[in-house]
Amino acid sequence: MALANIFSKDVAAGIIKRIEQLTPATTAKWGKMNVAQMLAHCNVTYELIYEDKHPKPNFLLKLLLKTVVKKAVTNEAPYKQNLRTAPAFLIVDERVFENEKKRLIEHISKTQQLGESHFHNKVSHSFGVLTSTEWNNMFYKHLDHHLTQFGV
């Protein structure tokens, strides 16, 4: 079953609508993050694309990521609850809800506007070259997982 296409205006708008339903008081159904930390966590995916703030994995780690982790991140199977995450995605400090929400909406909008063709065969920070379908699955599945976690 194909995942919804995050590159389409309607799907991106639907995700943004779900994000706009969140408030600083929204609580998680599972996990340790508060809602602001979850938004910051989701922003990391886009920071790895649009910002140069996270170190690239060394050769051995990248090989491990490409051979073991890539399929789980880019396939259509949903994430299980309470899975461990990569160190760059761990958000343990407090974040400002409105700032993280605004950043995430901007990232989703930018990604949608750049479109599917921009991402086809684009090199990922951690996984090497990904198809537009793999990029889509990674973006959509991650956002859907965490928005579901917070009940929207």
Secondary structure, DSSP 8 states (H G I E B T S, - for coil): -----TTSHHHHHHHHHHHHT--TT---SSSS--HHHHHHHHHHHHHHHH-S-S----HHHHHHIIIIIHHHHHSSS---TT----GGG---S---HHHHHHHHHHHHHHHHHH-HHHHTTEEETTTEEE-HHHHHHHHHHHHHHHHHHTT-
